[in-house]
Amino acid sequence: MKVIKLLDDKLEEILLIVLLVAMACIMGIQVFCRYVLNFSLSWSEELTRYMFIWSCFISISYCIKRWISIKVDQVINMFPKKAYVFAQLLLNILLFVLFFYLSIHGYKFLMLSIASKQTSPALQLPMPYVQCAPFVGFVLATIRSFQQIICEVENVKRMLNNEKIIDQDPREGR
């Protein structure tokens, strides 16, 4: 259970940190080789690009989990608390549907990539390793938006029972 809790709490953060550190190290080695040793690594920019693609898709679910997506706080804060709770629930349901839809298309894209048997130019890496990033990212985002729906449903129940509403913004505490 501790492993599941750790994965739920820190999966995206750990993956993003590992990818960022690896990208910085690889590009640092590339700069050193190019300017100090006078030769260039043929694979470093390609690998860094693929790692960046992965980090972009993983960051979608991280932003949903931490509730740091782009939003207009001034407009949201103008709503009364009851309307705010229902608006948050509606928003999370829409996000869930969107990411579920994108997951399906990410899967189709991945299957086409597997069928093509394409490899990357410098690394000769099978492209499905890179092109499964949208599928994985959208599945994680679907899971995180479903978790947010559960929290918002709980808030609606609390509101209907005149109990204290749990704020979903982790910057303000849960």
Disulfide bonds with the S-S distance in Angstrom:
none
